Amino acid sequence: MSEEMKKLGRILGIGAGLGAGVFAIGAGAAALGGLALARRSVTPEDEAEELVSLVSLERDESGLIARFRGPSADVPGRTSFLFDRGRGNVQLSEAILPDDGPGVARRIVAAAGTELHPGRTGRLTGWWYLAPEDLGFRTERIEYETELGPATAWIVHPKRAKRGRWAVHVHGRGAEPAEVLRGVRPAVNAGITSLVISYRNDRGAPRGVEGRYGMGLSESRDVDAAIAEALRRGADRVTLFGWSMGGTASLLAATIGEHRDRIDGVILDSPGVDWESLLRHHAGVARAPKVLTDIGIGLLERGLVRGGEPGGIKFERLTPEAFAENLRVPVLLHASRGDTYVPSTGAERLAALAPDRVQLNLVDEGEHVRIWNMDPEAWESRTELFARSLPKVGWRG
């Protein structure tokens, strides 16, 4: 029996107000349901996106057309079809072709890796590039030291690097470093040397506490370690690029991190900035009773379900109010009202609390971390302009 199961007897004491609700559905069922909810929220999962299958390949005068079936086949924006455990990648146009054929038709932009043929099953993801070399800049693969051991990273070098300017790019929960390569070009075009990192529980990185996530809290210490690596390699100041939970980790590094005084700005895409509300949102989508959600959050907060933080998840640090109170640098925040995974309300609240520091690029369409995919040119243009405009560390106007 696991330690978490042994502690179930303590669960009913999580909150005095839970008693009636717990016994209404059965104390044992409530405890087990809350335990499952808490575990799921901090446990890494493979292949998080829904699977789609390739129905057919067709050719017309303009090239190849692929037809897909599956729950996410009609996801808006340009997308990539990843299959064969990531060894195959097909870049697809944003336009869904209007016709009456089987499945959802999209035009193939480029393909690499494993041969594509009908019957292949995989994921339609927002990732566009799979390796830093795909960007066309000089790259190198390195290791950097974290508190848990060495982790792998990529360095992407500008053609004309600005002395002392570096960026650290941090991917989201359950993703890989390739996720953030979409956001590297604006930095490199601005002359910023870019460090694209893996962090705890990634392939190529150490296992975290219990092999679980810390909702950005423990991961932020890997961001601190990456900043230290950039400083060791000649950085005078560092810009943080964070996606989803990588956005949480970046905000923590910028507000309470060891090297916060060397950070000149933060660029975020679909960040998690209100984690208790986010967990409640997902519990609501799953139609979990409120009492189970309360139990699950309480278990994580008290460390009765072990996440990436041994002492428990400090949700009070993961709110727009906490971030706004400690934020001292400019932030560009990309968010979408169409994001069903991380609702934009947290980002909107952060922008409202710190209007002098946060520029909010709020769009109406685009799923989670797919704002770039809806309009890459607009995303990159705004991001590059912001990165170029960041003042030197110590200058705050």
PLY file of the C-alpha trace (Angstrom):
ply
format ascii 1.0
element vertex 397
property float x
property float y
property float z
element edge 396
property int vertex1
property int vertex2
end_header
0.00 0.00 0.00
1.37 3.43 -0.95
2.12 6.13 1.60
-0.64 8.22 0.04
-3.18 5.45 0.62
-2.00 5.05 4.21
-2.71 8.73 4.77
-6.31 8.54 3.62
-7.42 8.46 7.21
-6.21 12.04 7.57
-8.08 13.33 4.56
-11.37 13.98 6.30
-9.65 16.62 8.42
-8.68 18.76 5.47
-11.41 21.28 6.07
-14.14 21.65 8.62
-16.63 22.62 5.95
-16.22 19.39 4.01
-17.88 16.99 6.41
-21.48 17.13 5.21
-20.56 16.93 1.55
-18.13 14.09 2.10
-20.61 11.92 3.94
-23.33 12.70 1.41
-21.42 10.75 -1.24
-19.53 8.44 1.12
-16.30 9.27 2.90
-14.33 6.48 1.25
-15.45 7.35 -2.27
-14.76 11.04 -1.70
-11.30 10.37 -0.37
-10.38 8.06 -3.23
-11.82 10.48 -5.79
-9.89 13.40 -4.34
-6.74 11.29 -4.23
-7.10 10.36 -7.91
-7.72 13.98 -8.89
-4.66 15.18 -6.98
-2.39 12.48 -8.41
-3.51 13.13 -11.97
-2.77 16.86 -11.72
0.93 16.31 -10.89
1.70 13.10 -12.79
3.38 13.35 -16.20
1.39 11.80 -19.03
2.54 10.67 -22.45
0.64 11.46 -25.62
-1.65 13.98 -23.96
-3.31 15.08 -27.18
-6.07 13.04 -28.75
-5.13 10.65 -31.51
-6.15 11.13 -35.11
-5.70 8.79 -38.06
-4.66 9.52 -41.63
-7.48 8.40 -43.90
-5.98 9.14 -47.31
-3.34 11.00 -49.30
-4.32 12.76 -52.50
-2.51 14.91 -55.04
-3.82 17.90 -56.95
-2.14 20.57 -59.07
-0.85 22.34 -55.94
0.60 19.35 -54.13
-0.40 16.75 -51.54
-3.57 16.77 -49.45
-3.96 14.68 -46.29
-7.31 13.65 -44.79
-7.68 12.96 -41.09
-10.31 11.53 -38.78
-10.39 12.04 -35.05
-11.63 14.36 -32.28
-9.06 17.08 -33.02
-8.84 16.72 -36.80
-10.42 20.14 -37.34
-8.31 22.07 -34.80
-7.85 25.61 -36.19
-4.50 27.03 -37.26
-1.44 25.50 -38.87
-0.52 22.23 -37.20
1.89 19.31 -37.31
1.01 15.62 -37.53
3.43 13.69 -35.29
3.52 9.92 -35.61
5.79 6.91 -35.08
6.76 8.19 -31.60
7.80 11.54 -33.00
10.04 10.12 -35.71
7.63 11.32 -38.38
6.48 14.92 -38.75
4.16 16.44 -41.36
3.52 20.19 -41.35
-0.04 21.05 -42.39
-1.60 24.28 -43.57
-4.03 26.18 -41.38
-6.74 26.03 -44.04
-9.20 23.17 -43.87
-10.16 22.46 -47.46
-13.90 22.66 -48.16
-15.11 19.44 -49.79
-17.34 16.45 -49.18
-14.64 13.78 -49.04
-13.95 11.54 -46.07
-12.31 13.16 -43.05
-10.87 16.64 -42.67
-8.61 17.72 -45.55
-5.47 19.84 -45.09
-2.65 20.63 -47.46
0.81 19.27 -46.64
3.44 22.00 -46.32
6.46 19.78 -45.58
7.26 16.29 -44.29
10.26 14.72 -42.59
11.28 11.45 -40.98
9.23 8.27 -41.19
7.34 7.64 -44.42
3.74 8.75 -44.37
0.98 6.46 -45.59
-2.77 6.00 -44.92
-3.53 4.25 -41.69
-0.89 6.10 -39.69
-2.11 7.22 -36.24
-0.65 10.16 -34.38
-1.27 13.58 -32.87
-2.08 16.95 -34.36
0.05 19.31 -32.31
0.84 22.99 -32.26
4.56 22.22 -32.51
5.96 23.29 -35.86
9.69 22.58 -35.66
11.12 19.40 -34.14
14.79 20.40 -33.98
16.53 23.76 -33.61
18.36 23.22 -36.92
14.98 23.56 -38.63
15.11 27.29 -37.84
18.16 27.78 -40.07
20.50 29.18 -37.41
23.68 27.75 -35.94
22.88 25.52 -33.00
24.67 23.43 -30.42
23.60 20.86 -27.86
24.81 21.26 -24.29
24.14 20.12 -20.75
23.53 22.52 -17.86
23.64 21.70 -14.17
20.47 21.69 -12.07
20.01 20.91 -8.39
19.12 17.35 -9.43
21.89 16.79 -11.97
22.63 17.65 -15.61
19.83 18.45 -18.08
20.08 18.84 -21.84
19.51 22.08 -23.72
19.94 23.66 -27.14
21.67 26.95 -27.88
20.48 28.83 -30.95
22.91 31.51 -32.13
21.86 34.67 -33.97
23.74 35.62 -37.11
24.61 38.90 -35.38
24.46 38.39 -31.65
24.04 41.34 -29.31
26.68 41.13 -26.65
25.36 39.98 -23.31
21.78 39.35 -24.42
20.39 35.86 -23.85
16.97 34.25 -23.56
15.80 31.08 -21.82
12.85 29.27 -23.44
10.71 27.02 -21.20
8.13 24.55 -22.50
4.87 23.53 -20.87
3.54 20.62 -18.85
3.77 17.28 -20.64
5.50 18.83 -23.66
9.10 18.79 -24.89
11.60 21.53 -25.78
10.49 21.33 -29.43
7.22 22.99 -28.37
8.89 26.37 -27.87
10.95 26.45 -31.07
8.09 28.44 -32.64
9.01 31.28 -30.32
12.77 31.27 -30.84
12.96 33.08 -34.19
11.79 36.50 -32.85
14.47 36.36 -30.16
17.23 35.31 -32.53
16.16 37.92 -35.10
16.54 40.49 -32.33
20.13 39.34 -31.79
19.38 37.38 -28.62
21.22 34.09 -28.07
18.61 31.52 -27.06
18.87 28.65 -24.60
16.05 26.13 -25.11
15.92 23.91 -22.04
14.62 20.60 -20.82
13.76 20.37 -17.13
13.01 17.78 -14.47
10.95 14.77 -15.62
11.75 15.43 -19.29
13.67 13.02 -21.43
17.27 14.17 -21.11
16.73 15.65 -17.65
16.77 14.30 -14.08
13.72 12.79 -12.45
12.01 15.16 -10.05
10.67 14.39 -6.59
8.42 11.33 -6.97
8.74 11.86 -10.73
5.94 14.42 -10.50
5.36 18.06 -11.40
5.54 20.99 -9.03
3.11 23.16 -11.03
5.99 25.48 -11.90
7.38 25.83 -8.35
10.08 23.15 -8.54
10.52 23.70 -12.28
11.37 27.36 -11.64
14.57 26.24 -9.94
15.62 24.58 -13.19
14.90 27.90 -14.92
17.16 29.55 -12.32
19.84 27.00 -13.17
19.45 27.73 -16.89
19.80 31.47 -16.21
22.99 30.70 -14.27
24.28 28.77 -17.30
23.55 31.73 -19.58
25.35 34.06 -17.15
28.32 31.71 -17.05
28.47 31.85 -20.85
28.56 35.63 -20.98
24.99 36.87 -20.53
24.56 40.27 -18.89
20.78 40.00 -18.90
18.25 37.30 -19.70
14.77 37.38 -21.22
12.46 34.52 -20.24
10.08 32.91 -22.74
7.55 30.64 -20.99
4.75 28.52 -22.41
1.87 27.14 -20.28
3.42 25.72 -17.05
6.75 26.97 -18.39
5.13 30.39 -18.09
4.42 29.72 -14.42
8.05 28.69 -13.87
9.27 31.77 -15.74
7.10 34.13 -13.70
8.35 32.56 -10.49
11.97 32.89 -11.62
11.34 36.53 -12.55
9.59 37.44 -9.30
11.19 35.37 -6.53
13.99 33.46 -8.28
17.67 33.47 -7.38
18.64 35.48 -10.48
15.60 37.76 -10.76
17.85 40.84 -10.79
19.40 39.68 -14.09
16.08 39.27 -15.91
15.08 42.13 -18.22
11.64 40.90 -19.28
9.28 37.96 -19.66
7.36 36.75 -22.72
4.52 34.33 -22.01
2.20 32.22 -24.13
-0.95 30.70 -22.57
0.64 30.73 -19.09
-0.74 29.15 -15.95
-1.02 32.08 -13.53
-3.87 30.87 -11.28
-3.38 27.20 -10.47
-6.17 26.57 -7.99
-8.70 28.05 -10.41
-7.12 26.02 -13.21
-7.51 22.75 -11.30
-11.11 23.63 -10.49
-11.71 24.34 -14.18
-10.45 20.89 -15.19
-12.40 19.22 -12.42
-15.52 20.98 -13.70
-14.86 19.80 -17.25
-14.58 16.25 -15.86
-17.81 16.84 -13.89
-16.08 16.04 -10.61
-18.13 17.09 -7.57
-16.83 20.18 -5.83
-16.11 18.21 -2.68
-13.67 15.96 -4.57
-11.95 19.02 -5.99
-11.63 20.55 -2.54
-10.13 17.31 -1.22
-7.70 16.99 -4.12
-6.44 20.57 -3.76
-6.12 20.12 0.00
-4.10 16.93 -0.45
-1.68 18.66 -2.79
-1.39 21.75 -0.61
-0.53 19.74 2.48
1.77 17.33 0.69
-0.43 14.32 1.50
-0.31 13.62 -2.21
3.28 14.18 -3.19
3.89 16.53 -6.06
7.19 17.93 -7.22
7.45 20.01 -4.03
8.09 17.80 -0.97
6.32 20.17 1.41
3.23 20.51 -0.74
2.09 22.88 -3.48
1.86 26.45 -2.18
-1.10 27.63 -4.22
-0.93 31.10 -2.67
2.26 31.67 -4.69
0.51 30.70 -7.91
-2.05 33.49 -8.24
-2.22 36.65 -10.35
-2.15 38.69 -7.14
1.11 37.08 -5.95
2.79 37.50 -9.33
1.64 41.11 -9.70
2.89 42.03 -6.23
6.46 40.89 -7.00
6.67 41.71 -10.71
9.35 44.31 -11.51
10.03 43.77 -15.24
8.01 44.21 -18.45
5.87 41.27 -19.53
4.32 40.44 -22.90
1.46 38.02 -22.36
-0.16 36.15 -25.27
-3.52 34.63 -24.29
-6.62 33.38 -26.08
-10.27 33.46 -25.11
-10.54 30.26 -27.16
-8.17 28.37 -24.83
-10.19 25.57 -23.25
-7.22 24.09 -21.36
-5.91 27.19 -19.55
-8.71 29.79 -19.60
-7.52 33.32 -20.27
-9.19 34.74 -17.13
-6.02 34.39 -15.02
-3.91 36.16 -17.62
-6.51 38.91 -17.94
-6.51 39.40 -14.18
-2.72 39.63 -14.04
-2.77 42.27 -16.78
-5.45 44.23 -14.90
-3.45 44.07 -11.66
-0.19 45.23 -13.27
-1.14 47.37 -16.29
2.12 49.32 -16.12
4.19 46.14 -16.53
2.02 43.70 -18.52
1.17 44.06 -22.21
-1.70 41.69 -22.92
-2.12 40.34 -26.44
-5.58 38.80 -26.03
-7.04 37.08 -29.09
-10.44 35.52 -29.58
-9.41 32.31 -31.33
-6.71 29.74 -30.76
-6.49 26.70 -28.52
-3.93 26.25 -25.77
-0.41 27.31 -26.87
-1.69 27.67 -30.45
-1.86 31.44 -30.73
1.26 31.41 -32.92
-0.40 28.81 -35.14
-3.36 31.06 -35.86
-1.20 33.97 -37.10
2.55 33.29 -36.93
3.53 36.58 -38.55
1.56 38.69 -36.06
2.83 36.68 -33.07
6.45 36.89 -34.15
6.29 40.56 -35.11
4.83 41.62 -31.77
7.20 39.39 -29.82
10.31 40.59 -31.64
9.33 44.25 -31.19
8.82 43.69 -27.46
12.13 41.82 -27.08
14.03 44.57 -28.90
12.46 47.25 -26.69
13.41 45.77 -23.31
15.57 48.14 -21.25
18.82 47.09 -19.64
18.61 45.45 -16.23
18.33 48.06 -13.50
16.54 50.58 -15.70
12.83 50.68 -14.91
11.88 54.13 -16.24
0 1
1 2
2 3
3 4
4 5
5 6
6 7
7 8
8 9
9 10
10 11
11 12
12 13
13 14
14 15
15 16
16 17
17 18
18 19
19 20
20 21
21 22
22 23
23 24
24 25
25 26
26 27
27 28
28 29
29 30
30 31
31 32
32 33
33 34
34 35
35 36
36 37
37 38
38 39
39 40
40 41
41 42
42 43
43 44
44 45
45 46
46 47
47 48
48 49
49 50
50 51
51 52
52 53
53 54
54 55
55 56
56 57
57 58
58 59
59 60
60 61
61 62
62 63
63 64
64 65
65 66
66 67
67 68
68 69
69 70
70 71
71 72
72 73
73 74
74 75
75 76
76 77
77 78
78 79
79 80
80 81
81 82
82 83
83 84
84 85
85 86
86 87
87 88
88 89
89 90
90 91
91 92
92 93
93 94
94 95
95 96
96 97
97 98
98 99
99 100
100 101
101 102
102 103
103 104
104 105
105 106
106 107
107 108
108 109
109 110
110 111
111 112
112 113
113 114
114 115
115 116
116 117
117 118
118 119
119 120
120 121
121 122
122 123
123 124
124 125
125 126
126 127
127 128
128 129
129 130
130 131
131 132
132 133
133 134
134 135
135 136
136 137
137 138
138 139
139 140
140 141
141 142
142 143
143 144
144 145
145 146
146 147
147 148
148 149
149 150
150 151
151 152
152 153
153 154
154 155
155 156
156 157
157 158
158 159
159 160
160 161
161 162
162 163
163 164
164 165
165 166
166 167
167 168
168 169
169 170
170 171
171 172
172 173
173 174
174 175
175 176
176 177
177 178
178 179
179 180
180 181
181 182
182 183
183 184
184 185
185 186
186 187
187 188
188 189
189 190
190 191
191 192
192 193
193 194
194 195
195 196
196 197
197 198
198 199
199 200
200 201
201 202
202 203
203 204
204 205
205 206
206 207
207 208
208 209
209 210
210 211
211 212
212 213
213 214
214 215
215 216
216 217
217 218
218 219
219 220
220 221
221 222
222 223
223 224
224 225
225 226
226 227
227 228
228 229
229 230
230 231
231 232
232 233
233 234
234 235
235 236
236 237
237 238
238 239
239 240
240 241
241 242
242 243
243 244
244 245
245 246
246 247
247 248
248 249
249 250
250 251
251 252
252 253
253 254
254 255
255 256
256 257
257 258
258 259
259 260
260 261
261 262
262 263
263 264
264 265
265 266
266 267
267 268
268 269
269 270
270 271
271 272
272 273
273 274
274 275
275 276
276 277
277 278
278 279
279 280
280 281
281 282
282 283
283 284
284 285
285 286
286 287
287 288
288 289
289 290
290 291
291 292
292 293
293 294
294 295
295 296
296 297
297 298
298 299
299 300
300 301
301 302
302 303
303 304
304 305
305 306
306 307
307 308
308 309
309 310
310 311
311 312
312 313
313 314
314 315
315 316
316 317
317 318
318 319
319 320
320 321
321 322
322 323
323 324
324 325
325 326
326 327
327 328
328 329
329 330
330 331
331 332
332 333
333 334
334 335
335 336
336 337
337 338
338 339
339 340
340 341
341 342
342 343
343 344
344 345
345 346
346 347
347 348
348 349
349 350
350 351
351 352
352 353
353 354
354 355
355 356
356 357
357 358
358 359
359 360
360 361
361 362
362 363
363 364
364 365
365 366
366 367
367 368
368 369
369 370
370 371
371 372
372 373
373 374
374 375
375 376
376 377
377 378
378 379
379 380
380 381
381 382
382 383
383 384
384 385
385 386
386 387
387 388
388 389
389 390
390 391
391 392
392 393
393 394
394 395
395 396
